[in-house]
Amino acid sequence: MDYDVKDLRLADQGQMRIEWAEESMPVLRLVRKRFAKERPLRGVRIAACLHVTTETANLMQTLQAGGAEARLCASNPLSTQDDAAASLVAHDHIPTFAIKGEDKKTYYKHILAALGHNPTITMDDGCDLVSTLHSERKTARIIGGTEETTTGVIRLRSMARSQATAGAGAASPRGPKAWVRMWSSRKWTR
């Protein structure tokens, strides 16, 4: 299995903290239980660029329980919890690419590694994953994705405007314009 984490010896500590975090996530726990039975994500490949925390670890475990083949990299190296990353690799066999404090070169190497299994769905926080996908992995067959932040959506809209202005692929169903349409068509409530 492909991965890059600080130290796999942190895995047991990470597993305990992930289990502790799960206690505060009853809805996700119910979704995971249902996913384990139904496996609705069987055959789906997910690349996620998110904060690598115990909470995100629970999300990744849930996606895996649903049948997804997921890979995770850090969206913010300063928030990475090295023990959670190690646990995902050692205990859950989820390819994880995250080291607290990683430099810029390593950060982008990790994004490329997360994209290395040709995902069909992306989960992003800040648009670095999708931006890299559009600049370096143009043959990807993405069917959908999420963007967690307003900043990321602003970047997506900027990419869509640049693409339309240049005239390159403006009609592409998987281009940045399509991503913005997908995001904008959702009505989010709390």
C-alpha positions in Angstrom: 0.0 0.0 0.0 1.2 3.5 -0.9 1.4 6.0 1.9 3.5 8.7 3.5 3.0 9.5 7.2 5.4 10.6 9.9 5.6 7.4 12.0 3.5 4.2 11.9 4.4 3.6 15.6 1.8 6.3 16.4 -1.0 4.2 15.0 -2.3 2.7 18.2 -2.4 6.1 19.9 -4.3 7.4 16.8 -6.7 4.5 16.9 -7.6 5.3 20.5 -8.2 9.0 19.7 -10.2 8.1 16.6 -12.5 5.8 18.6 -12.8 8.6 21.2 -13.8 11.1 18.5 -16.4 8.6 17.2 -18.3 8.8 20.5 -19.2 12.4 19.5 -20.3 11.4 16.0 -23.4 9.3 16.4 -24.9 10.1 13.0 -21.8 9.2 11.2 -21.6 6.0 13.2 -25.2 5.1 12.0 -24.3 5.9 8.4 -21.2 3.7 8.7 -23.3 0.8 10.0 -25.8 1.2 7.1 -22.9 1.6 4.6 -21.3 -1.6 5.9 -24.5 -3.5 5.1 -25.5 -1.9 1.8 -22.0 -0.9 0.3 -23.4 1.9 -1.8 -20.0 3.2 -2.8 -18.7 -0.1 -4.1 -16.3 0.7 -7.0 -16.1 4.4 -6.3 -12.6 5.8 -6.1 -12.4 8.9 -3.8 -9.5 11.3 -3.5 -9.8 13.5 -0.4 -7.7 16.6 0.4 -9.0 17.5 3.9 -7.7 18.3 7.4 -6.3 15.0 8.6 -7.8 14.7 12.1 -9.6 12.1 14.1 -12.9 13.4 12.8 -11.8 13.1 9.2 -10.5 9.6 10.0 -14.0 8.6 11.0 -15.3 10.0 7.7 -12.7 8.0 5.8 -13.6 4.8 7.7 -17.3 5.4 6.8 -16.5 5.9 3.1 -14.5 2.7 3.2 -17.3 0.8 5.0 -19.5 1.9 2.1 -17.2 0.2 -0.4 -15.2 3.2 -1.6 -11.5 3.0 -2.4 -10.4 6.2 -0.7 -7.1 8.1 -0.5 -6.5 11.0 1.8 -4.0 13.9 1.8 -3.7 16.9 4.0 -5.4 20.2 3.0 -3.5 22.0 5.8 -0.2 20.5 7.0 -0.4 22.5 10.2 -3.5 20.8 11.3 -2.4 17.2 10.5 -2.6 14.8 13.4 0.2 12.4 12.7 -1.3 9.7 15.0 -4.6 9.7 13.1 -2.8 9.5 9.8 -0.7 6.6 11.0 -3.8 4.8 12.3 -5.6 5.1 8.9 -2.7 3.4 7.2 -1.9 0.7 9.8 -5.4 -0.2 11.0 -7.7 0.7 8.2 -5.4 0.3 5.2 -6.4 3.7 3.8 -3.6 5.2 1.8 -2.8 8.5 3.6 -0.3 11.1 2.6 0.1 13.6 5.4 2.8 14.8 7.7 2.4 17.7 10.2 4.5 20.6 9.0 5.3 19.1 5.6 6.9 21.6 3.1 5.3 22.8 -0.1 7.1 20.3 -2.3 5.9 17.4 -0.1 2.4 18.9 0.1 2.0 18.8 -3.7 3.6 15.4 -4.0 1.0 14.1 -1.5 -1.8 15.7 -3.6 -0.5 13.9 -6.7 -0.3 10.6 -4.7 -4.0 11.0 -3.6 -4.9 11.5 -7.2 -2.8 8.5 -8.2 -5.6 6.0 -8.3 -7.7 7.9 -10.9 -10.5 9.0 -8.6 -14.1 9.3 -9.7 -15.1 11.6 -6.8 -13.1 14.4 -5.1 -13.4 15.9 -1.7 -11.5 19.1 -1.3 -10.8 21.8 1.2 -9.4 24.9 -0.5 -9.4 23.7 -4.1 -5.8 22.5 -4.2 -6.8 19.0 -5.2 -9.2 20.0 -7.9 -6.8 22.7 -9.2 -4.0 20.1 -9.4 -6.4 17.7 -11.1 -7.2 20.2 -13.8 -3.6 21.2 -14.4 -1.9 17.9 -14.2 -4.5 15.1 -14.5 -6.6 16.2 -17.3 -7.7 12.7 -18.3 -9.4 12.0 -15.0 -13.0 10.7 -15.2 -14.6 12.7 -12.3 -18.3 12.2 -11.8 -18.6 14.5 -8.8 -16.9 16.3 -6.0 -17.3 18.4 -2.9 -15.5 21.7 -1.9 -15.6 22.5 1.8 -14.7 26.2 1.8 -15.9 29.5 0.3 -12.3 30.2 -0.7 -12.2 26.9 -2.7 -15.5 27.8 -4.4 -14.1 31.3 -5.3 -11.0 29.5 -6.8 -13.4 27.2 -8.8 -15.3 30.2 -10.2 -12.0 31.9 -11.1 -10.9 28.7 -12.9 -14.2 28.6 -14.7 -14.0 32.2 -15.8 -10.4 31.7 -17.0 -11.4 28.7 -19.0 -14.3 30.5 -20.6 -12.2 33.5 -21.5 -9.5 31.3 -23.0 -12.2 29.3 -24.8 -10.5 26.1 -23.9 -12.9 23.4 -23.0 -15.6 25.8 -21.8 -18.3 23.2 -22.7 -16.5 20.3 -21.1 -18.9 18.6 -18.7 -16.0 18.0 -16.2 -14.4 21.4 -16.5 -14.3 24.0 -13.6 -17.5 25.5 -14.9 -19.3 22.2 -14.4 -17.9 22.0 -10.8 -19.3 25.5 -10.1 -22.7 24.6 -11.5 -22.8 21.4 -9.4 -21.9 23.4 -6.2 -24.2 26.3 -7.0 -27.2 24.1 -7.7 -27.2 22.8 -4.1 -29.1 24.6 -1.4 -27.2 24.3 1.9 -29.0 24.7 5.2 -27.9 24.2 8.8 
